[in-house]
Amino acid sequence: MRHLLIALAITATTACPAAAQSYERIGHGVTVTPAAGPAKRVRVLAYGDAAFRVTAVPGDTIDLPPSLMVTAQPHGDPAISEAKGVVTLTLPRARAEIRLADGGVRFFDAAGREVLGTEGAPGFRPRAIEGQGFLAIQQKFNPGTDEGFFGLGQHQNRQMNYNGEDVELAQHNMDIAVPFLVSTRNYGLLWDNNGITRFGNPVPYALAGEKLKVASGGKPGWKAEYYLGDKLVVTQQEPTINYQFIRDQAKWPAEAKAQTRPDPNTGQNTAGVVVGKQHVVWTGSVTPDKSGVHRFRLYSSSYVKVFADGKEVLSRWRQNWNPWFHNFDLPMKAGKPVDIRVEWEPNAGYIALYHNDPMPAADRHSLWMSSEAARAIDYYFVAGADMDGVIAGYRGLTGKAEMLPLWAYGFWQSRQRYETQEQLLSVVSEYRKRRIPFDNIVQDWFYWPEDSWGCHCFDPARFPDPKGMVDAVHAQNARIMISVWAKFYPTTDHAKELDAKGWLYRRPLEAKQKDWVGPGYYNSFYDPYAPGARALFFDQVKDTLVSKDFDAWWLDSVEPDWHSNLSIEERAYQMKSAEGGPGAAIFNSYPLVHADGFAGNLRKAQPEQRPFILTRSGYAGIQRTSSALWSGDVAARWDDLRDQISAGVNLSMSGIPNWTHDIGGFAVEDRYSQQDPAHLDEWRELNLRWYQFGAFTPLFRSHGEFPRREVYEIAGDDKAMYDAMVGYNRLRYRLLPYIYAIAADTWHRDGTMMRGLAMDFAADRKTWNIDDQYLLGPAFLVAPVTAYKARSRQVYLPAGTGWYDFATGAWFKGGTTVTAEAPRERMPLFVRAGSIVPSGPEVQWTGEQPGGAIVLHVFTGADGGFALYEDDGLSPGYKSGAFARVPVRWDEKAGTLTIGARQGSFPGMAARRSISVRFHTPDTAQAPDFTENAALRFDYQGEEIVIRRP
């Protein structure tokens, strides 16, 4: 990793006389000594022509360890001046002002508009962690703001615009912490802290009943009723609802314990699966002492419902080994009670109800960041002409988004899991036999002998010839990805080798935690914070797996997931790193450090190939590691399908462009997994709707637990469903010239594939809060269907342009809401006027016809442009100019389409190819036709062609 240790001693050029308030010029910025306030030193440094780093400490020196997320060094020479107690740093496209009185900072864009400013004193609270001195920190900006906030990673609570929301940034199976946000005011803030961080209310949520007054039957606390079957077996008063973690299970009433049986599929739940029905009902009268919107967070697994004054406010299911939070808000008046009822079917699950008080409006609508473990307040301000420019600035700080190979944008087939070599190869053969386009097969976990997790080896009884398996996949023009965990059983040779050097976490082993495999095995993860540990981990994988020519690497469970139902405190305690420090101080950074090491070593081992990594979690900067992220082990539910939309969009707006999800949802309720005929139609429809959504996300990947997720398995005897899934698959491959071009833009132009509507239509405020639509590239507006039996849905078409229904060619005016037809086999999809969408030939894999015919679909009604992009699809040559672009421009007034001269070249490029054009006009509704148009077909040889619309 490349880092710069920046201390207060950065070269000083000039200084004001020492005084109670002063500033000192240093390389690329200043250090201010405020006259008053908790910050004794505030340093502001330039990073280019539109970004600043601000560091504030409560002591006399600034001496911080290197940043894990930021690779850039301070650069740029701001003009520095001082007047009226304000020090000003001016860059070509941004300005920062620091008050000498208290160290407060304000930021201005290129037009001189103030876009971000600190409010109130920074918060510093000393705290000891593992015997070391740290700070709990907080800083508030822009109180009372009405701007839109996006980014912050991936979260599963259907939050799109974060203004007014609370978001906790803590790595989890389904939650990705990225402390970067982008504003509709066209700036970004990167909060450089590796510990658990909060956006919004800095006060942690408390169990409902600790601060919030709860009573039942005239007694304080919740009335808890425990049932076995229909029999009430225990009634007791409980101060809180709290069975959140394994340690809390000891509180369960003995009389309410149900008979259980072991379940090999439910992860780290030692209680097994309940035999017979069990449920708990909590009731309580909640009386707030503050009026306003009260925030609640329910942590739960299994089936749960929440009612407020008799009205259902939440109904969810989640697998027991992977509980998580769901939010709900209740407007409440001080002194006026609200009756809350929680109904839960535990099935040996977990639950806890949390609450937080209302905030003053100005605080609620502010940009407020706080962290639990810090050495300083440390953040970066990035200005841009638009949100794309801001994201480009973020990548300038943390690293470019590396390009994935072309085949990664085809279809991937996966399941949990292929148990044998024969199973995997039979799926590849079946896809080719059925002529369903397909590029990648995925071998998930547990291909090793049962007691050998971490050997990176294969069970010879089930995988007798791994190299032959890989070769057989390649022989059918497909690729293969393999799951590689950072987890080890201590009995393996690899674990012993790591442990001998102090690079295996010891505390999970000392806790004697067992996993869920077979009888359960002691296990731990390696500690990647030492460069030598990262190198050794890769060498172990290289010897056993890289040597077999696998194409891609699934780095699973990189939170790391020690044990799914441990508390945050226990996870942090077990994560203490000899090199990185206490777990609380590095809690969110593991996925970045691990992926950085793996990608860097893979590039050295295979310099002619683009690395391709899939990780379950991520962090600021992970885009530089050739990693795509996915949304974790989400449930196969309609609510969870809906939640993926805002989750994926906000992760993309966090500067991480390659994202995917388990089509159909990973974890499955019994009513689906047992293939109950009463629920089969819903199961199929859920998968079809999710498949439609998946075809229009950056990466197109099917994965999940039983039932099997292959197209022909899911559809069964439902021919209409089968044809629809194959149809969306073929549509994805037809659109590969468009998809690969916008994917290439993530490197070449710092672009974003999956785009919140506010990115392109910030002036239309209606777009800011829409959480179930998005753009894929500049052309397509995607509106997934997320409700069972819905056959239409409302779609908002942003103002300022016209829109075409992609399926029919019908034209609509922007700034309107339309009722879009959505038969089961079709998802609403619209194209912006002025778009130029290239499509390719019908192929079975991405590399089948590299010089195939292109059809340009021109959606008239506005000027537009697009650039066809090509490279070899596999090598890193694109970084050194080995690629070609063909600019295409549509002039609405002149009625001409210009296919420009080819720019650039690369080895193996087709010198000539067939290009034809199909014009779409507002007055002629027609469905897209991907066949070549003989009337407007040209033999393109790299020279400009001008075409007039007929």
N, C-alpha and C positions, 0 to 999 in steps of 0.2 A: 504494500500500500504506500502511496505517496502522500505524505502529510508534512505540514510545517508547524513546528512548535513556535508559537508567537508569544513572546513575553513583553512585559512593559519596556524592556530594554531595546525594542526596535529602534533603529538608528534615529536619534534625535537631530533635527536640523536647527530649529530655533525654539525658544521657550520664552513665555512671559515671566516676569519676576515672580518668585514664589510668594504665594499669598493664600488667604483663606479660600478664595476662588481663583482658579488659574487654568490655563491650558498649555500643553506642550505639543509642539509639532513633532511628529515621528514619521517614519517612512509610511507613505500612503495614507496618512490620516493624523489624528490628534488623540491625546489623552487629556481629559478634563478632570480637574479636582473641584467638585461642586462646593459651594459655600455651606450648604446645609443638606440634610436628608440622609437616608441610610446608605446610599451609594457613595463611597469615598473615592472611587475612581470609575470613570466612564470612558471607554476607548471606542473610537469610531474609525474604521478602516475602509478604504475603497477597494472594491473587487470589480474592476472593469469600469465601464462608463455608465452603468445604471444600477449598481448594487453596493450596499454598505453592510459591514458587519459591526454590530454593537455589542460590547461586553461591559457589564457593570458588576462591581464587586463591593462588598462592605468593608474591605480592608485596604491596605496601602499598595499592594502589588497585584498584578494580573499575571498569573503563571498557570496556564491550563495545559492539560495533556492534548495531544493531537486529536483533531476531529476524526471520527470514524466515517461520518457521512460526507463531509466536504473535502474534496481533493484539490480544489483551486487554492492558489496562494494569493495574498493581497497584491493587487496591481492597479495601476492607474494613479494619476497625480492630480488630485482634486485641488481646485483653487480654494485657499483657506483665508478667511477673513474674520474679524471680530468687531461687533458694534452693539452697543446698548446691552451688554451682558449676554450676547448670543454669539456663539462660534458657528460659522457657516462653512460647509464643505460642498463645493459645487463640481459636479461631473457633467459631461455632455448631455446626459439624459435623466439626471436625477439630482436632487439636492437634499442635504441633511443639515438641520440646525440643532445645536445643543445648548441648552440654557446653563450658564455658569452658576446660577443660583442653586439649582437642585439636580442638574444632570438630565432633565427631561429632554426627549429627542422628538423632533418632527421631521417628516419626510415629504418631499414635493416631487411631482412628476416633471416631465420635460416641458410642459406648458406652464409650470409654476404653480399648479394647484396642489394644495396640501391634501394628501391622500391617507396618511397614517401618522398618528401622534400618540405618545405615551400620555397616560392620565393618572395622576396621583403618584405616590412614591412607589418605587419597586419594593417587593416583599422579600426579605431575607430572614429565615429562621434557622438557627443552628440546629443540627441534629447529628447524632452519632450513629454510624452504621458499621458494624463489625469492628468497632474500636477506632474508626476513622472519622474525622470531622467533615461533614457535608452540610449543605444548605437545602432547605425547602424554599422554593422561590416562586414568585408570581409577578406578572406585569400585565396591566390593563391598558388597552389602546381604544381609541375611537368610541367613547361612551355615547349611547343613544344613536348609533349609526343605523342607516337603513340600507347599507350595501349588502350584496350577496356574498357569502363565503362558501367555497367549495374545496375539495381535496381531503386532507387529513387521513388518507388511506382508505381502507375498506371496512365498512361497518354494516351490521345486519339489522338496522332499525328503521329502514325506509326514510332516512334523513337525506334530503337533497341539498337545500340551502341551509347552512348551519347557523345562520343568524338567528339568535334566540334559542339555540339548542345547547345541550350539554353532550360532550363526547369525551369518553375516557380512552386514552391511547395506551393500550396494554396488549401485547401480543397474545393471541389465542388461536386455537384451531381455525376459527371462522372470522377472526377480527385481525386486521392488519394495521399496525400503528405506523403512520408516516406523518411526522410533525411539520408538514408543509401545507399551507393553504394559499389559495388564489382568490382575489377579490374582484368584484365587478368594477372597482375603481382602477383596475389594471395594475395591481401590485401583488407581490407575494411575500409571505413571511415564512421563513424557515427557522424553526425553533430548535437550536442545536443542544439537545439533551437526550441522553440514552435511557433515562429512567421513565417510570410511568408518568404520563403527562395528561393534564386535563385542559380541554378547550371549554370555555363557558364557566360555570360556577366553580370556583376554586375549592369550595367546601365539599369534602367527600360526602357521598350519600351515606345515610345511617339506616340501620334496620328500623322499619316502621314500628314504633313502640318505644324506641330509645329516646328520641326527641319529640316525635309526634305523639300526642296524647291519644291513647287507645283504651277503650273500656268495653266490657261486655257483662250484662247482667248486674250492673252496679259495681263490678269489680274491675280493677285495672288490668289491662292486657287483653289478649284474644281468647275467646272461647274456642277450644280445639276439640273436635269430635272425631274419633278414630273408629272406622268400621272395618270389619272383616266380613266379606259378603254383605248381607243386609243387616248384620247385627252390630249395634253400637257397643263397643267393648271398652272404650276409655273416653271420658270427658274430663278435661282439665283446663286450667287457665295458664296461658303462656305469654310472657312479656313481648316476645317477637315471634315471627314466623322464620325459622332458621334451621334448615337441614341442608346447608349449602355445600358442605364439603364432607369428605370421608370422616374427619374427626368429629363432625357433628352428629353422626349416626348413633353414637353412644347415648344420646339423649332420648332415643326412641322408646316410648313406653313398652315395657316387657309384654304387657297383655295384648298389645296391638301388633306384635311381631307375627308376620305370616310365614307359613312354610315356604321355602324357596327351593329351587333346583338350579344347578350350575348352567350357565349359558356361555358357550365359547365365543359368541359373536358380540357380546356387550361390553367389551373393553374392561377398564379397571374398576369394575363394580363387584366388590367381594360378596355382596349380599345375594348375588344370583338373580333369578327371575321368580317373581311371586307366583305361587300356585293358587289359583282362585282370585276373586276380586278383592281389592283393598282400596279404600279411599279415606281421605281426611277432609274435613270442612272446618275452616276457620271463619269466625264471624266477630266483628268488632265495630264499635261506633268510634269513628275517627273525628276528633275535634281539633281543628287547627287554631293557632293563635295569631295567624297572619292571613290576610285576604289575598287572593291572587291565584295564579296557576301553580298548583303543587305537582311536582314531578315524582313519578314512581318508576322503579325498575324492578321487574320480577325476574329473578334468576330461577330457571326451572328446567326439568326434564319430565318426560312422560306427558300425560294429558292434564291440562290445567285450565280453569276458567276463573275470571275475576269479574265480580259484579259490584257496582256502586249504586246505592239506592235502588237496587233491583234491576239495573240496566247492565247488560254485559258489556264490559270494556276491553276484555282480552280473552282470547281462546287460542291455545297453542298446544303443539306436541313437539317434543324433541327426544332423540335417543338418549337413553340414560347415561351412557358413558361420555356424552358430550353436551352437558347443559350449557345454556347461555342466557343472556339478558334479553328481555323484551320491555319496551318502554310504554307507559301510558301516562297521560296528564289528566288532572281533575281540577277544574275551577272550583275554588272553595272560599267560603267566607269565615272570617275569624269568629270563633265561638259557636258556629253552626255545625253540628255533627253530620257526618256522612256515613251511612252504613256500608261497610265493606264485607264482602263474602268471597272467600277463596275456596274453590273446590278442586281437589287434586287426587289423581289416581297414581300413587307413588311407584308401584312396580319396582321397588328398591331404588327409587330415584332421588333427586336432589331438588331443593327449593329454598328460596329466601326472598323476602319482600323488603325493598329499600325505598327510601323517601328523601326528598330534599325540599326545603321551603322555597316560596317565591322570592324573586330578587327584584329590587327596584328596576323600573323599565330601562333606565339608562345603563345599568349594569348588565341586565339581561341581554340587551342589544349592544354588545360591545365585543371586541376581540380581546379575550382574556385568557392568558396562558399561565399555567402553573405546573410545577414539577416537584417530585418528592425527594430527588437526590441530585444535587448539583454542586459544582464548585463556583459557579457564577451564573448570572443571567447572560445568555449568549444567543444571539439571533442574527439573522440576515434579512435585510430588506432588498427586494428586487422590483424594479420598475419595468414596465413594458408598454408598448403602444396598444397592445390588446392582450388577452389572456394567453394566446399562443406565445407572444413575446415574453410574458412572465415565466411560462413553463420553460422556454428556451433559457432564460436567465437562471432558473433553478438547475437545469442540466449543466449550465456553464459552471456552477458551483460544485455539483455532485457527480458529474460525469455524463457523457453522451449515452443515449439509448442505443445499445448495440443492435445491429440487425440480426434477426433470426434467419435460418435458411428458408428458402421458398417453400419447401415441402411442409414446414410447420403451419402454413396457412391453409393446407388441405384439411381433410377430415381425419380425426384420430378415433380409433376404437379401443376402448379399455373396459375393464370390469374389475370388480373386487372378488376374485382375482383369477388369473389363469393358473390352474393348479398343476398343469403338466405342459410339457413341451408340445405334446400332441394337440391339446386343446388350443393353444395359441396358434399353431400352424394351420389348424382346421379352420379357424376364423379368417385368417388371411386368404386361404383358398376359397372359402365360401363367398367372400366379398368379390374376389376376382371372377368366380364362376357366375355370380349374379350380375356382374358388371355394375356394381355400386361403387362410385368413385371413392377412393380411400388412399391415404398416404402413410399412416403411422399406426402401429400396434403397440400397446403398452403392457409391459410385464410389471404388475404391481408387486407388493411385498410378499414375503414368505416363500420365496423360491429356494431358500436355503434349508438345511436340516433343522428340525424343530429346535434343538438346543444350541444353535450356533449363530444366533443373530449377531451380525457384525463381521462374520467371516467373509462376506461378499462372494460367497461361493454358492454352488447349486447342489441341491439334493439329487444325487445321481439316480435315485430310483424314479424320480419324476421328471428330471431334466438330464437325460443320459448324455446329450451332446450339445451343450450350449452354443459352441461356435458353429456347429452345423445348423442349429436353429436360426441363428442370426443370418447365416449364409442363405438359408432357405427363404427367409423373409426378403432378403435383398434380391434373390432370384426372381421373385414375383413383383419386383419394382415397388417395394414398400420399405419403410424404415421401422426401426424398433427402439423404443425408449424403455429404460429400466429404472426401477425404484432403488435408490440408495439412501439409507438412513445414516444419521450421525450417531445412532444408538448401538450399544455393544453389550453383549453378555460378557461378564468378566472372565469367563472360562476360555474365551476364544484367544487365539494367538495374537490377533490384532489388538484386542483390548489390553492384553498383557504388555505388548510393545508400547502402546500409548501410556499405560499406567506407569511403566518403568521410568518414563521421562516426566511424570507429573502432569500428563495431558488427558487424564480421564477424571471426570468429576467423581469425587469420593463420597460426597454426602448422600446421594441417592442410594449408594450401596450401604453406607452406615445406617441409613433408615430402614434397611432390609425391605425395600419395596419390591414387590413382584408384579410382573405384567400379566396379561390375560392369556398367554399362549400355553396350551396344554395345562400342566399343573401349576404354571406360573414360574417365572425365572427372575432372579435378581438382574438388574440392568442399570446402565448409566449412559451418558452421552460423552463424547469427547469435547474438550475445551479448545475452541479454535482461536483463542485470542493471542496465542504465540505463533509467529510465522512458522516455526518448526513443526508445530502441531498440524497446521493446515497442510504443510508439505508432506508430512508423514501420512496423514489421512488420505491424501490424493495418491500417494505412492501405493498404498494398500489397495485402493480401488483400481489403479492403473494395472497392477500386476494380475489382478483377478478378473476385471471386467473390461477396462479400456482395451486390453489386448484382444478381446473377442469381437471388436468392431461394432459395439453398440453405437447408435446414432445420437442418443439424447439421454439426459440425466434428470431423473425425478428426485429432487432432494426433499424428502417428505419430513414432516414433523419438526420443522426448524424453528419453532417458537423459543426454546425446545419444549416439547410436551413430555415432561418428566412422568406425569401421572395426571390424567385428565381432571381428576376431582380433588387435587390438592389445592390448598388456599394459595393466594398470590404470595403471601408472606413465606410460605413453605417453598414455593417455587423459587422465589428470589434467594432464600437462604441456601438452597441446594445449588444455585448457579454461581456461587462464589468462584472467581477465576484467579489463579495465581498471577496471571499476567494482566487481566482486565480489571480486577478489583471486585468489590462486593456485588452480588447479583442485583441488588436494588439499583445500583448506579449504571448497570449495563443491560438492564432487563429487556429492552426492546431491540437491541442491536445484533443479537445472535444470527438472525437470518442473513444480514448483510455481510458480516465478517466471514461466515461459513461459505456463502456463495462467492464472495470476492476471492477467497483462497482457491476454491474449486475451479472457478472460471479461469483465473490467472494461470494455474498449473495445467489446465486442459489446453489452453492456448499454446503453452510451451511444448506439450506432448504432441499436439496435432496442429501445427502452425498453418496448415493449408485448409483447415476446416473452421467454420463458424461454430463456436460452442452453442449448445441449446440446452438450457436448464429450466426445469419447472420447480417452483418452490411453493410451499403452502403458506408461507408468510413472507413479509418483506419489510423494508425500511428505506428511509431516504437514501438514495444513491444506488439502490439495487438494480436500476435500469442499466447501469454500466457493466453488470455481471452477465450479460446475455441471458437474463432470466425472464421468464414469463411467470406470472402469479396466478393462482386459482383460489376460489373462494372457500375452500375447505369442505369439511364433511357436513354440508347443509342437508336439511331434511327434504324428503320428497313430498312437499306440501305446496298448495297454491300460494299461501302466504310467503313461503320461502322463495318460490319463483319470482314473485313480485319484488321481494327484498333484494334480489340479485341485481336488479336494474340500477338502482341508485348506488348500490355497493360497487358495481363495476365502473359506473360513470365517475364516481368520486375518486376511485383509485386511479383511473386514467387521468383525471384532472390533478392528481398528485404528482404528475410527471412520469408515471410508469405506464407505458403504452400497451404492453402485451399482457392481456388478462383473459382468463377463461373460467369455466365453472363446470360442475358435474351435471351434464344434461340429464334431466329427470330427477335430480337430487340424489345424494349419496345414501342416506339412511332411510329405511322404508318401514312404515307401520305394518303391523301384522295383517291388517285387512288387505294390504297390497302384496306383501311377501308370501302370504299363504294362497295368493291367487283366488281369493273369494269371488265367485262369479258375480255377486251383488255389487262388487266394486271394480270389476275388470274394466268396464267402459271408462270409468273415471281415471283409473291408472293409465290407460292408453291415451286418453285425451291429455292428461297432464304431461306425459312424455312427448306427445306430438307438439303441444304448445311450447314446451321447453326446447324442443329440437328446432322449431322455427326461430325462436329467440337465439339459440346457439349459432345458427347459420349466419347471423348478422352481428356476432361479437368478434373481437379481434382473432381469437383462436376457437376452433370448432371441434369440441371434444365431448364424447359420450363416456360416462363412467358412473358406477354405483354398485351397491350391493344387490343381491338377488331381489327381484327377477333379473335375468340377464339382459344386457342393454344393447346387444347387436340389433340392427334394424329389423332383421327377419325374426328375431326372437320377440321383440317388443310388439311388433304388429301382429304376429301370429296369423290368424285367418282373416284379419281385417284388411282386405285388399285396398280399400280407399286410404287407410292410414299408411300402409306400406308404400303405395304410390306417392303419397304426399311427402313422406320422409325421403324417399329416393329423389323426388322432384326437388326438394330443397337442397339436397346434397348436390345434385347436378347444377342447380342454380348457383350455388357457392363456387363450383369449379368454373362455370361460365364467367363469373365475375372476378376470377383471379387476377386478370390484368389490372382491374380497379383496386382490388384489395392489396395486391403486392405493391402497387404504386403508393398507396397511402401508408403502407407499412414501411416502405423505403423512406418516406418523408419523415418518419420518426427519427431517423439518423441524419439525413441530409438537410432537413429543414426544421428539426426539433418539433415535428408535428405530433398530433394526438389523434388516434384512430377513433376511439369511442368518446364522443363529445357531448357534454351537457349542452342543452339548448342555449344556455346563457353564453356559451363561448362564441357563438355566431350571431346571437340575437340579444345581446345584453341590453339594447335600447328598448326591447319589448319585455317589460317587467313581468308579464304573465309567464314567461319562460323560466324564471328563476326557480320557482318552486315545483315545477312539474317533475315528478319522480318516477314516471313510468313511460317516458319517451326519451329518445336520444338521437343523435346523429352518428352514423358510421361514415367517417370521412365527410367531405363537403357536400355530397349529393343526397344521401339517403336519410330520411327521417323514419325511424323504426318505432313501431308501437305494438309491443308484445301483448298478447291476450293472457290474462292471469286469473281468470275466473272460470270455473267449471260451467259448461254448457253455454257460455257467452257466445253469441253469434254476431255481435257487433260491439263496437266500443267507441267512446268519445275520443277524438283526436284533435288536439290543438295544433293548428298550422301557423307558425310564427309569422308576424307581420313583416312587411317590406319586400315581399316577393310572392310569386305564384308557386303552386304545388301541383304535381301530377300524381294521381293514383297509379302506382307502378303496375298493378295487375290489369287495369283497364285503360289507362291513358287519360282518364277524365281529369280535367283541370279545375283547380280551386283557388280562390283568392286567399292570400295570407291574412293573418289577424282574425281568423274565424275558427270556430270549433265545429267539426263535422262529425256526423255519425257514420263511421266507417264500417262497411260490411266485413264480417270476419267469420265466414264459414269454418267449420272445424279444420279443414285442410288448408286454410290460408290465413296468414297474419297481415294486418294492415301495414302497408309500406308505401311511402311517398318519396318523390324526387323533387328537389328544388329546381325551379325554372333557371335556366342558364347552365345547368349541369351538363357535363360531357362524361359519359360513362362508357369506358371501353369494355367489351366482352370478348371472350376467346372461344376456341373450338370446344366441342364436347370431348372430354378426356377422362381417363380412368385414374390418372395420377398426375401430379403437378408437372413432372418433367417429360410427359409423353410427347408433346408437340411444342418444343421450345420456339420454333419459328412459325407457329400456327397462325391462321387468319384472325384478324382483329376486326370487330364490328364496333364502330363508334356510334353510340346513341346520344343524339344531341337533343336536349329538352329545351326548346326555344322559349322565348318570353323575356329574356334578359341576356346581357352579355355574359360570357363565361369562358373559362379556360381550364385545362387540365394538362398534365404531362405524363405521357406513357413512359414507363420506367422498366429497364431490363438490366440484369447483370447475370453472372453465372449461377446465382442462386445458392451457392454452397461455400464459396471461399470468402476470406476477408478482403478480397481485392477491391471491394467497393470503397474501402477506406482510402485507398491510394489512387482513386479515379477510374477504376475498371468498371464502368457502367455507362449506359446510354440513356438519353432522354429524347423524347420527341414531343415538343410543345404543340398543343392544339388550342386554337382560339376561335370562339364564336362571336361574331359581330352582329348583334340583333338588328341594328338599323340598316346595315349594308346587306344583311342576309347572306353573309359569307362565312365559311368555315375554312380556316387556314391550318393545314397540317404542316408544321414547321420543319426546317432542316434538322436532321438528327444531330444531336450533340453528344460527343464522346463515343467510346467503343469499349469492348471487352473481348477476351479470347473466346472463340466459339460463337460470337454473335452472328445471327442470320443477316446477311447483307441486304436481302430483299424479302418482302412479305406482302401478303394481300391485306389491304385495308379497305373496308367498305363503310358506308355511312347510312344511318337511318335517322331521319328527322322526326321529332315528336312535337306537335303543335297544339296550342290550346283549343283549336277548333276541330281537331280530329282525334277522337278517343280511340286508341288502339292498344292492344296488349303488346308487350315487348316481343320481338322476333329476333332470335339470336343467329339465324341463318344469314349467310352473306347476302348482301343486296346487290344483285347483278347490275342494276341500273346506276348505282353509284359505287362501283368497285374500282380500285386502283392498285397498280403494282408499285408499291412504295420502295424506293431504293435509297432513301436518305435525303432526298431533295424536297424542297417545299412544294406543296400542292395547295391550290386555292379552289374551293368548291362553292358554287352558288346553290342555295336552296332552290329546288324546283318550284 
